[in-house]
Amino acid sequence: MLTQENIDEINRVLPLTGSVRLTKDEIDYLNAIDTTVYQDSDIYLITQTVLLLRLRNQKCGGDALSRLHKLALSKGFELKEKKPKPKKAIIPIIGGMVGGIRPVTGDFTLELPTPIPPEVIKQPKSMTIDEEQSVSFSAEAINYNSVWWEYSSDSGSTWLYADGIPNWQTTMLGPFVTPLIADGYKFKAMFDGEGGVTASNIAVLTVKMIPPQVTLHPVLADVDEWEMVTFTAGANEYDSVKWMRSAAGVAWEDANMLPNWQTETIGPLEAVFDLDGYSFKAVFSNDAGDSETTSALLTIHQIKPVIILNPESFTVTDGGMATFTAVAKGYDSVVWKVNACGLSPCWEEAIDLPNYDTAELGPFNVDRNLDGYEYMAVFSNNVGDSMTSIVVLTVDDVLPIITEQPISLSVDEGEEVSFSSLSSNFDNVKWMKKPVAGDWIEASDIDGWNTVLLGPIGAVLELDGYSFKSVFDNKAGETETDHALLSVSLPQVPPVIIDQPYDQSGNDSDTVTFDIDGYNVLTYKWQESSCEPTPCFVDVPSFIGWETRSLQVPVEKIGHNFQYRCVLGNDYGETMSDSAILTVNTDQRYIVPKVFSSTFAGYEKGAVGGDNTYGIFNPTLFEGVDVTKLVANSSASNYIILALSDEIESTKLTISIDGKNFRVNKVTDTGYTNSNSSDVDSLMSTFSGNDGIPIDLDIYINGNTDFIITPAAISASSAGYYAFNADGGSLKPIYIDGIAIFSILASTSGGKITVELNSEIDSKSELSIKFNGETYDGFIARPTRLKDLTKASSYKYELSNQAKADKLYADFTAVIGVESPMTIEVRQTSFAYTLTVGKRDTGEQVFIGKNHSYSIGFLEPTEILDGSIEDIFMKLDSYGDYKLHLVLDSEPTGWYSYKKEITIGTLAPITLNSSSTSAYITVTEFNYLDGEVGTDLPVSIKLLPVLTKDITTKGGATLEVGNVQDRDKTA
């Protein structure tokens, strides 16, 4: 079987022999006889068979076989000579068998008619056309079986099949596009028939050149200054191209100053701002003319100057010359700046230096004073400024040169002396001193020791024979002056004090030093007074330095306000210093009580400047004012008095001392008292047992909410503060409203938060704590087992909520051992009022109680927490329902977190069904108020926290059950 590829190869050979392509009948015949191609030579053998069949049927010229032989030889194949078998003539004979036909046998020659060759009846015409235009040729003939077109590109010397042109085997060749290269090509049609092949006349194609055709136009460019830009264009059939440019409103010019201006892509070119607004176009040319592209606009956005070259730091010897250079592009102006201030920059224009407004600063003279100066150039244009990197001028030094030596001096003790020296080109100077038999040391204890003038120095005998010198240095090294000798003689007068001892303060267990300075001194003796109001100075030989200029005093609480002085002596007398007071600082307030009698003790501060202060109270400052008195009197008067120097806002204070808690109430602007006999006796006993001994104490404003907790890990599942464990953390302060806080614990086991107190909180109040942004309230009082008999009493308040317990436990655990802020509050939750009942009948509705808008009734007081109540009234609405209304004028903090319970008169408590500021509830028995108009009724409002507790069901689900307020909720 023949493949399509085999058929195509045979069809390429047949026209070369002057014959036509295979017909469908011929293909069917070849396949019917199972014709197969095994090698390349088989193509020519099959073609030979086809031509023999055609010759036999007189369908091709006799020269076709010879052409085929030549083609085969050109491909390296040789065909055997074969001739077609003539057809047997079959002539019909009349007679013989009726209706039969039989062949004629024997020698017989029959002349057949001669076939007529094809005749061209319409010749193709020569054509002249522009290049790249469409053209076609046509011809017509008679007596032909097939037609094909041939062309010659060499003036007719060689003819080739036009099989690359559409319709080349029809009477119309083409249409096809004419390239310029086809100019002068010749074309003819070949008609093949029974009588042979007839060629048409030759038609000549003349192709005229046209100007280049633009295929790609340049695209506008929108760039920042200094970017690289290219423009690209394209065209067909051009011999040359060039780019042109034009500024706005200016004639076009060759862009011959730009790279690649005679190629399809101009550039890359640097987008300098001067080119902003220029247009660019390409011109393509050939012998037929020019073709231009559309123009492309170049838009350039100016930017700040671009630094190309930064200046470099420079090192020069003192007295040399310096120059700094920078390079930038796109700038209109440049100025150099200098910083002469080191790490505290003070940049100023370097207007004193040559060429400060050019890209090269200097050259300029350098001296050591310029060492370390910093320089930079600032390039500017309309957009802004660009600064170079900062460079440093380093000036190498030469050794300092002494220009003035210090002079030796001889003086009496008590006089003041100074030494001076001078040097050139130095950075630092320091004075050194040396005793007669000692080494040189820095004179850092003398004023001016690091300047050119040492002193003034108080001439004391200890300095007799000392030598002094100064040392100047710079980066090159040091230079010393000559030595100057100081000689000191003793005058015949008692010691003279130059500097008195100053008051000192220190923390408990610290050591403070009292100093004195004088001249003409041979001996020192320090003394201490612990007496009040009249001082009683005694020598202190147990203190370090008590016979020197400096006395070291160990700080103890008992030493608060003790006085110290020094006695200076020589052969001519003694001089006494002023007294200096020791103040003991402490974060923990304490009292050193004074026992005046068996029934009266404590602390009392005398008048300002007076000596009648008894006991010690430190620190005295509380809430910005001084504590002037804290005494207990257990006689018939029976009182505790706490007095302040000025009034503070609080009406109640709590004093915590020796593990006990004493409340005092405000009775005057500055006085607070407690007349409880038990409290008075207890405090008097504490003071009596600690006469002259420091006792720690604290004073708290009742209601204080700010605490500092340092959590500890109490167990594997609990954390917080527990006072009765040695490592149970800490809480400061430990009292709230005079109630001691024993513990604050969060436990993940059981899901509880527990607060343990030493006293019950008011039944009208609730406990609330806040830590790390989370608020915990709804605590319930629980029975308590005393675990420690040292507790006078213990009251536990619990919040059962697993999620909240887990949260607080995690927050405590995250700050174990870290002081952290905490808010603890005891908030009032029960409020009492008096309602004066009024009534208004509008004809449509009835209001009974207190209603602001109708000016009926009266309510006193109106405050509730930090808000206020506007109305409490019963209303008969248009449906005949009585409704109780509570209307707020201002909403208290946390109002929505409470269940509201109201009791009026003798009625049972009623829970309001809304948490809004206009709450109401339908009532049935409340109409009795109609008979109470004009009378006063007691009103009680309780704010109850919505308590929650986790319940695990049998199936394992967790429910949260609480006080459900809204009517559409069930639990």
JOUR-V151351 format. One record per backbone hydrogen bond with DSSP energy under -1.0 kcal/mol. NH is the residue of the N-H (numbers start at 1). CO is the residue of the C=O. If there is no record, write none. Layout:
NH & CO
NH & CO
This chain:
7 & 3
8 & 4
9 & 5
10 & 6
11 & 7
12 & 8
13 & 9
14 & 10
17 & 14
18 & 15
19 & 14
27 & 23
28 & 24
29 & 25
30 & 26
31 & 27
32 & 28
33 & 29
34 & 31
35 & 30
42 & 39
43 & 40
45 & 41
46 & 42
47 & 43
48 & 44
49 & 45
50 & 46
51 & 47
52 & 48
53 & 49
54 & 50
55 & 51
56 & 52
57 & 53
58 & 55
59 & 54
64 & 61
67 & 63
68 & 64
69 & 65
70 & 66
71 & 67
72 & 68
73 & 69
74 & 70
76 & 73
77 & 72
100 & 97
119 & 142
121 & 140
122 & 140
127 & 204
129 & 206
131 & 208
132 & 178
133 & 130
135 & 176
137 & 173
139 & 171
140 & 122
142 & 119
145 & 192
146 & 192
148 & 190
149 & 168
150 & 188
151 & 160
152 & 186
157 & 154
160 & 151
162 & 149
165 & 162
170 & 167
173 & 137
174 & 166
176 & 135
178 & 133
182 & 179
183 & 180
184 & 205
185 & 182
186 & 152
187 & 203
188 & 150
190 & 148
191 & 198
192 & 146
193 & 196
196 & 193
198 & 191
200 & 189
203 & 187
205 & 185
206 & 127
208 & 129
215 & 234
216 & 234
221 & 297
223 & 299
225 & 301
226 & 271
227 & 224
229 & 269
231 & 266
233 & 264
234 & 216
236 & 213
239 & 285
240 & 285
242 & 283
243 & 261
244 & 281
245 & 253
246 & 279
250 & 247
253 & 245
255 & 243
258 & 255
263 & 260
266 & 231
267 & 259
269 & 229
271 & 227
272 & 270
275 & 272
276 & 273
277 & 298
278 & 275
279 & 246
280 & 296
281 & 244
283 & 242
284 & 291
285 & 240
286 & 289
289 & 286
291 & 284
293 & 282
296 & 280
298 & 278
299 & 221
301 & 223
306 & 329
308 & 327
309 & 327
314 & 392
316 & 394
318 & 396
319 & 366
320 & 317
322 & 364
324 & 361
326 & 359
327 & 309
329 & 306
332 & 380
333 & 380
335 & 378
336 & 356
337 & 376
338 & 348
339 & 374
344 & 341
348 & 338
350 & 336
351 & 349
353 & 350
358 & 355
361 & 324
362 & 354
364 & 322
366 & 320
370 & 367
371 & 368
372 & 393
373 & 370
374 & 339
375 & 391
376 & 337
378 & 335
379 & 386
380 & 333
381 & 384
386 & 379
388 & 377
391 & 375
393 & 373
394 & 314
396 & 316
403 & 422
404 & 422
409 & 485
411 & 487
413 & 489
414 & 459
415 & 412
417 & 457
419 & 454
421 & 452
422 & 404
424 & 401
427 & 473
428 & 473
430 & 471
431 & 449
432 & 469
433 & 441
434 & 467
441 & 433
443 & 431
446 & 443
449 & 446
451 & 448
454 & 419
455 & 447
457 & 417
459 & 415
463 & 460
464 & 461
465 & 486
466 & 463
467 & 434
468 & 484
469 & 432
471 & 430
472 & 479
473 & 428
474 & 477
477 & 474
479 & 472
481 & 470
484 & 468
486 & 466
487 & 409
489 & 411
493 & 491
496 & 519
498 & 517
499 & 517
504 & 581
506 & 583
509 & 555
510 & 507
512 & 553
514 & 551
516 & 549
517 & 499
519 & 496
522 & 569
523 & 569
526 & 546
527 & 565
528 & 538
529 & 563
538 & 528
540 & 526
543 & 540
546 & 543
548 & 545
551 & 514
552 & 544
553 & 512
555 & 510
559 & 556
560 & 557
561 & 582
562 & 559
563 & 529
564 & 580
565 & 527
567 & 525
568 & 575
569 & 523
570 & 573
573 & 570
575 & 568
577 & 566
580 & 564
582 & 562
583 & 504
585 & 506
590 & 618
591 & 695
592 & 616
594 & 602
596 & 600
597 & 600
601 & 632
602 & 594
603 & 630
604 & 614
605 & 628
610 & 607
614 & 604
616 & 592
618 & 590
622 & 625
625 & 622
627 & 620
628 & 643
629 & 643
630 & 603
631 & 641
632 & 601
633 & 639
634 & 599
639 & 633
640 & 674
641 & 631
642 & 672
643 & 629
644 & 670
645 & 626
653 & 664
654 & 700
655 & 662
656 & 698
657 & 660
660 & 657
662 & 655
664 & 653
665 & 673
666 & 651
667 & 671
668 & 671
672 & 642
673 & 665
674 & 640
680 & 676
681 & 677
682 & 678
683 & 679
684 & 680
685 & 681
686 & 682
687 & 683
688 & 684
689 & 685
690 & 687
692 & 593
693 & 690
695 & 591
697 & 589
698 & 656
700 & 654
702 & 652
704 & 701
707 & 822
708 & 732
709 & 820
710 & 730
712 & 720
715 & 718
719 & 746
720 & 712
721 & 744
722 & 728
723 & 742
725 & 722
728 & 725
730 & 710
732 & 708
736 & 739
739 & 736
741 & 734
742 & 756
743 & 756
744 & 721
745 & 754
746 & 719
747 & 752
748 & 717
752 & 747
753 & 799
754 & 745
755 & 797
756 & 743
757 & 795
758 & 740
765 & 762
766 & 827
768 & 825
769 & 776
770 & 823
771 & 774
774 & 771
776 & 769
780 & 798
782 & 796
791 & 788
795 & 757
797 & 755
798 & 780
799 & 753
801 & 751
805 & 801
806 & 802
807 & 803
808 & 804
809 & 805
810 & 806
811 & 807
812 & 808
813 & 809
814 & 810
815 & 812
816 & 813
817 & 711
818 & 815
820 & 709
822 & 707
823 & 770
824 & 705
825 & 768
827 & 766
829 & 764
830 & 764
831 & 941
833 & 939
834 & 860
835 & 937
836 & 858
837 & 935
838 & 849
840 & 847
842 & 845
846 & 876
847 & 840
848 & 874
849 & 838
850 & 872
851 & 856
855 & 852
856 & 851
858 & 836
860 & 834
864 & 867
867 & 864
868 & 890
869 & 862
870 & 887
871 & 887
872 & 850
873 & 885
874 & 848
875 & 883
876 & 846
877 & 881
880 & 877
883 & 875
884 & 921
885 & 873
886 & 919
887 & 871
888 & 917
889 & 868
890 & 868
895 & 892
897 & 894
898 & 895
899 & 944
901 & 942
902 & 910
903 & 940
905 & 938
907 & 904
910 & 902
912 & 900
919 & 886
921 & 884
923 & 882
928 & 925
929 & 926
930 & 927
931 & 928
932 & 929
934 & 837
935 & 932
937 & 835
939 & 833
940 & 903
941 & 831
942 & 901
943 & 829
944 & 899
946 & 897
947 & 945
951 & 959
953 & 957
956 & 953
959 & 951
961 & 949
964 & 962
969 & 966
